[in-house]
Amino acid sequence: MKQPLNWKQIIFGLIIGISTIIFIAHCDSTPPKSDKELYFTFYNDIVARMNDFDNKIKPFQNAVAVKEHLEAINIASSIEDDVTQLWSKLQGVSVPDLQNKTAQKELDQAKEYLSDAYFNKSQALKAFVEYSKKPSPYLMAKITKDSNQTQTLMLGGSAKLIAAGGELGLSIDQIKKGSL
């Protein structure tokens, strides 16, 4: 005749059963992504956020380009907060952890340069709003400096982004397409 299970055996069985269920639930059945897949996820995410930022600021840039200063001031004032939020979203894009450490370093630098470039764009917009309230040579110099630095940082960030893809064996066409 079998003896009934005592409470220690029941608790031990429950602990083993629950541990097994938790272990199975946390095991990911999908294989880890390759460096190329991680690169494209990052690339597409950061490019989408840069496009959102550029689309938001484009009417302001167009108004400045055709010297419609009142229109530019109105646009800049109305989009200032949105631009700050868009820069924060761009800043929040995380660089994936790649196996290829050279490509990883290139992506880290690309994100840093691009984030700084878009920060400069947002600062130039804010300085323009301030300049419209109280014109000063200092603010005009700041706008010019931020604009000049932005171009250099954009080129550097783009080059690093492409270099990371090249390090992973991707062609320019694949990189521009955003997928394999």
ABEGO torsion letter per residue (X at the ends): XBBBBBAAAAAAAAAAAAAAAAAAAABBABBBBBAAAAAAAAAAAAAAAAAAAAAAAAAAAAAAAAGBAAAAAAAAAAAAAAAAAAAAAAAABBBBBBABAAAAAAAAAAAAAAAAAAAAAAAAAAAAAAAAABBBAAAAAAAAAAAAAAAAAAAAAAAAAAAAAAAAGBBAAAAAAGBX
